[in-house]
Amino acid sequence: MKSLILRVHRSAAAWSFFSTVLRVGANIFVLPFILHKLSPDDYAVWIVFGTIGGLASLLDLGFEQTITRMTSYAWAGATKFRAFGFHEEDEKQTKSGPNLQLLQELIATLKAYYFYVGLGVLALLSLGGGVWIWAITRHLENAASLQLAWLVYAVGCWLNFVVGRWPALLTGIGSVREAQVASIMSLLAYYVAVISGLLAGLGIWALVGGYVVMGFAARHLGKRYFKKHAQLPGGLPSARCHWEIFQAIWPNAWRVGLVTVGAYLTIQANTLVCSAFLGLKATAAYGLSFQLFSLLTNLCLVWVAVKMPRINMLRQNGSKAEIIDLFARRMRLSLLCHIVGSLVIIFLAPVVLHKFKSNIALISAGQMALWAFFRLLDLHHSTYTYLVLSENYNPFVKPSLVSGAAVVIVSLILTPWIGVWGMILSTGLVSACYNNWWPIVRALRGLNVKPGDYFAHNYLRPRAWVELF
């Protein structure tokens, strides 16, 4: 028993699962307090807060994902960063250990970048987001309080944006567990602040205050853990932008950023469509259902995500056979967990909400079943996009943007006609046309594997699934 506890304690996957549950389920775990302290209207407004706040991650422009990959390359001994792909001389010139000088230069560049772009994030959310919040709250009795709360929340979004580089850097050097510990501690600070505020009668201000507290905690812990585990000579460098490194990062980063925009339009923009056409009550039901499936999807992604630093290092060294074996096993775990988790959400979540006498319901079982199927397909192809990105290429910009725009257009047509069904169908049908299959074909091509051979060996072979247990 003791050995099992120690193994779990040392497991990056276990800490990642815990961190993901806390992060994605932030509002779900405080739901009993929210149900007693917030009105359905205020809860729906909070859901909209989170959806608009997600725009801050779009202005990251793909740097967070690119940081992890570039850090892994430097930690594997790369002598320079390239904008795209690898060259044979890269493998020959790779050092036997981490290239700390290159890592220091990367950190200095990122510090300057996040400072200036962070100012743009704050301006966009305060002004642009403020207009939307004013529009949906102007008829409520506490409109002025909600609108002021949004401005404070925008500051919290800015703070969390600026500190986003530290977990990415920690993950890149292979300290996945430490990155997740920092995330968990900051999330626990969020929970304490939120629950205390709700019990004190602060309403939505408790949620806003918790978000700001989380940002401060994440910055302190992330920087502290990185300095401890990276052991850079002379500590962290001063904020000085290295143009050559920025030139190497930028081409892939902005492409990842645009893919993120497409993903936002595909998955999250429907919350805004719902608030515009179906009202705050329907938005609350849709938002709660969305959070449950987002929690499930992010948990399932952990199986692959915790191994991406290792896969990035294997790419740097050209070890494709090891990548295939590692990735396939993790993919099967992700799919199996999603199927089981979907059944739990569809059949048990409504019972739990009823037991708590919640005023906020879920969407219908049929709608959730269809949504679960579409999210399973999205989970499947999303993990393969990570595999392609490990090649230091990003061919997903146009497909992501076109699909995202198509989802919004189709949703705007169907939602006023058939309600929530329209939002679900817009996401699933558009993704099925291209995104659900092309990233998979592209990823296997990058590993020099034929799709038929790969799926026959790793998906259709019963023993491959039995080996999971």
N, C-alpha and C positions, 0 to 999 in steps of 0.2 A: 504493500500500500504506500509506504514511504517513497519507494523508487518511482511509483506511478506519479505521485504528487510532484516529485522533483523533475520528472520528465515533462510534465505539463508546464511547470514553472519555467523551464528552459525553452519550451517550444514557442517559436515565433508564430506558428499558426494559431496556437491557443490564445496568445495575447492579441493577435490580430482579430480573431473572432470576438473576443471580449470588447476590444476597442470598437469594432464595427457595430456590435449590438448597441453599445452606449451612444455612438455617434449618430447612426441612422435612426435609432429608436429613441432619440432624445425626448421628443414630445410624447411618444407612446408610453414611456415609463413614468412620466409625470401626469399621465392622462387621468388617473383617479382624482388628483388634486385639481387638474384643469376643469374636469366635469363639475366639480363642486364650486369652483371659484370664478370660472369664466362663462359668459353667456355663449351660445352657439355663434352669434355674430362676431364676438371678440375672437373666438377660436378660429373662425374662418378668416378673419383679418390677419391673424398670426400666420396661418398657412400661406396667405398671399405675401406677407413679410418674407417668409423663407424662400418663396419662389422668386421674388424680385431680387432678394439678397444673393440668390444663386448667380445673378449676372456678374457679381464680383469675381467668381471663379472663371468666367469667360474672359475677363480682362487680364487674367494670368497669362493669356495667349499661349498656353501650352507649356509654359516654362517649368511648372512643377513636375510633370511627367518627364520632360526632357532632362531636368536636373538630375533625377534619380538615375537615368540611363547614363548620362555623361559622368556622373560621380562614380558609377560602377566601372566605367571604362578606365578612369584615372586610378581607381583602387586596384584594378587588375594590372596596372603598369603601363597604360597607354602613354606615349610620349607627346601626343598632340590630339586635339579634337578635330574631327572632320565633319563637314556639313552633311554629307551623305555617305552611307555605306562604309566599307573597310577596303583596304588595299593589302596586297600580300606583304609589303614591307612593314605594315602595322604589326602583324604577328611576329615578324623577325625582330622588330625593335622594341617589343613589349618588355618592360622591366620585370625582374623576378618578384618585386614587391610593389606596394602602392607608390604612385608618383605624387608625393605630398606637395611639391612645388606647384604642379599643375592644379592640384586641388585648391590650394590657397588662392591661386589666380582666379579660379572659377568662383569661389566664394566672394571675392572682392567685386567681381563683375555683377554678381547677383544682388549684392547689397545695394549698389547704386541703382540698378534696374528697378528693384521692388520699391525703393523710396519714391522715385518719380512717378511710376505708374500707379502707385498707391494713392497719390494725390488725385489722379484722374478717376480712380474708383470712387473715392469719397464724393467728388463733385457729381458724378453720374448718378449715384444712388440718392444723394440728397435732393438733387433737382429733378431728374427724370423720374425716379421712383416716387418722389414726393407728390408729383402730379397724379400718378395712378392711385396712390393711397388716399389722396384728397377726394378723388372721384368716387371711390367705393365707400368712403366713410362719411361723406358730407351730410347724409341724412340721419346719422346716428347721434344719440344724445351726448356721447362722450367723444365726439369727432375731434375736438381740439386736443384732447389727451392722447388719442391714438396717433394723430398726425405728428405731435411732438415726440411720441415714443418712436415713430419711424426714424426721425432724425438721429436719435440716440442709437438706434439699431444700426443705422448706416455707419456710424462711427465704429461700432463693433465689427461690422463686415470689413471695414477698412483695416482694422487691427488684425483680424484673423487672416486677411489676405496677405498682409506684410509679413507675418510670421510663418507663412506656408512653406517657406524654403527649408526650414529646419528639419521637419519630418522627412522631406524628400532627400535631403543630404544624408541623414542618418540611415535611411533605407538603402541609399546608393552604396554606402560602405559596408553593407551587410548587417548593420545593427538594427534589424527589423524589430526585434523584441524591445529594444530601448526606445525606438520611435513610437511603438505602440504604448509603452508604459507612459511616455510623456503625454500622448493623446488621452490615455485613460485618466491620468491625474487631472488634466485640464477639464475633462468632461465631468469628473466627479465634483470638481469645483463648481461647474455649471449646475449640476443637480442640487448641490447644497444651497446655492444662491437662489435657484428657482423655487424649490420647495419651501424654503424659509420665507421668501417673498410672497408666495401664494398664501401660505398660512397667515402671514401678516396682513393680508387683504390688499396687496399691491396690484393684483390683476395682471394685465399684460405687461406692466412695467417689471414684474418679477422675471418674466421670460427675457425681456430685453436686457435687464441688468445681468442676468446669468450669462448671456452671450458675450457681453463686454468682459466680464470676469474670466470667462474661458479664454479669450484672446490674450489677456495679460499672463495667465498661467502657462499657456502654450508657448509663448515667447520665452519666458524665463526657463522652463524645463527643457525645451528643445535645444536652445543654445548651450545650456549647461551640459546636457548629455553628449552633444556633438564634440564640444571641447574635450570632454573626458575620453571619448572612445576614438576620436580621430588622432589625438596626440600630435597636433600640428606644431612644428617648431616655432617658438615665439608667439603661440596663441593664434587668435584669429586676426587676419590682416585688416588694415584700414580700408574704408570705402573708396576704392579706386577702380574705375572701369577699364578692363583690358579689352580693347576693341577687337583684337584677333579672336578671342574666345567668343565674344558676342556674335561675331560674324559666323563662327562655326555652329553656335547654338540656334541662332535666329531662324535659318531656313526651315528646320524641322519644327522649331517651337511654334512659329506662327501657323504652320499647317496643323499641328496638334490643337492649337487654339481654335481654329476654324472648325475642326472636327468636333470640338467641345460645343461650339455654337450649334452645330447641326444636331448633336445629341440633346442639347437643351431644348431645341425646338421640337425634337421628336418625342421626348419624354415629359418634360416639365411644363412647356408652354400651355398645355391643355388646362392646367390649373387656372391660368389667367383667362382662357376661353370660357371655362366653367363659371368663373366669377362674373364675367361680362354677360353671359346669356342665361345661366340657370340660377343665379342668386347665391347668397351666402350660405343658406342651408344645404343646398346641393354641393357647394364647394367644400363644406365641412366634411360631408360623407365621402366625396371623391378624394379629398386631401388625406383623410385618415386611411382609406383603402390604399392610396398611393404610397403612404409611408410604410404600411405593412409589407407591400411587395418590394419596395425599395430596400427595406431592411433585409428581406430574404435574398434579393439579388446580390446585394453587397456582401452578405455573409458567404454566399456561394462563390463569389469572385475571390474571396480570401485564399482559397486553396491554391489558386494559380498565382495570385498577386504576391504572396510571400516568397515565391520562388523566382520572381522576375529578376531580382538582382543577380541570382545565380545564373539564370538563363542569359542575361546580358553579358556576364563574364564569359560564359561558354561561347557566345557569339564572337567576342573579342579574340578568343583562342581557336575558333573554327571547329568546335566540337559538336557537330550537328546530330550525331547519333545519340549523344547524351541528352540533348535538348528534346528530341522526339520521345525518348523513354520517360523523361521527367514530366514533360507537358501532358502526354496522353494519360498518365495515371492521375494527375491532378484534375484534368478535364472530366474524367469519369466521376470523380468525387463531386465536382461542382454540379453536374447534371442530376445525379442521384439526390443530392441534398435539396435541390430546387423542387424536384417532384414531390418529395416528402413534405417539405415546408409549405408548398402550395395547398396540399390537402389539409394541413393543419389550419391554415388561414381560412380556407373556404368553409370548413365544417366546425371548427372550434372557436374562431375569433368572434363570430356573432353571438355564440352562447356566453362567452366571457363578458362581452359588452352588455348583454341583457342582464346578466347576474349583477353587474355594477350599476344597473338602472341608468345607463348612459342616455343623455339627450342627443348624442351624436351617433348616428347609425353608419353602417357600411353600405356600399352599393349592393345590388342583389347577388345571390349566389351564381346565377348564370353569367352575369357580367364579370364577376371575379374569376370564374373558371376560364372564360375566354381570355381575360387579361393575363392569367397565369400561363396559358399556352403561349401567348405572344411574348411574354417576358422570358420564358424558357428559350425561345428562339433567339431573343436578343442577347441573353446570357451566353449562349453558345457562340455566336459570331463575335461578341465583344472580346472574349478571351483570345480569339485568333487575331484580332487587331493588335493586341498587346504583343503577340508573337511576331507579327510583321514589323511593328515598331522597334523590336529588339534588333532588327537588321540595320537600324539607323536610316530607314526610309519611311515615308508617310504618303501612301497613294490614296488616302481616304478623304481628301478635302472636298472634291467635287461631289462624290456620292453622298457624303454626310450633309452638306449644305443643301443639295437638291432634295434629298429625302426629308430633311427638317422643314424646308419651306413647303414641300408637298403635304406633309402631315398637318401643318397649320392651315393650309388652304382647304384641304379635305375636311378637317375638323370644323372650320368656320361654315362649311356648307352643310355638314351632317348634324352637328350639335343642335342648331335651332330646330331641326326636323325630328331627330330621334333621341335627343338628349345624350345621356352618358354613353349609350351604345355608339353614338357617332364619334366620340373622343377615342374610345377603345378601338373601333374599327379603323379609324384614320391611322393610328399608330401601327397596327398589325399588318394591314393590307399594303401600306406603302413600304414597310420594311421587307415584306416578303418578295417584293418585286426585284430587289437587288441586295440590300444589306445583309439579309439573313444567310446568303450563300456565297457571295463573291469574296469576302475577307477570308473565308475558310479555304477556298481554292487558292487564293494568293499566298496564304501562309504556308500551305503544303508545298507549293511551287518553290518557295524560298528555302525549303528544307530538302529539295530534290526528291520529293516523295509523291507518288501518284495517289490521288484521292481514293481510288478504289482499293489500292493496297493498304492504305492507312486505315480506312474505316473498317475494312474486313478484319484487320489484325487487332485493332484497338477498340472497336465498338461492337462488332458482330461476334467476336469470339467470346463465348460464355466465361471461359476461365479468366479473361481479363477483368471481368466484373467481380468474379468470386475473389480474386486476389486483393480486392479492396478491403476485404474483411480478414 
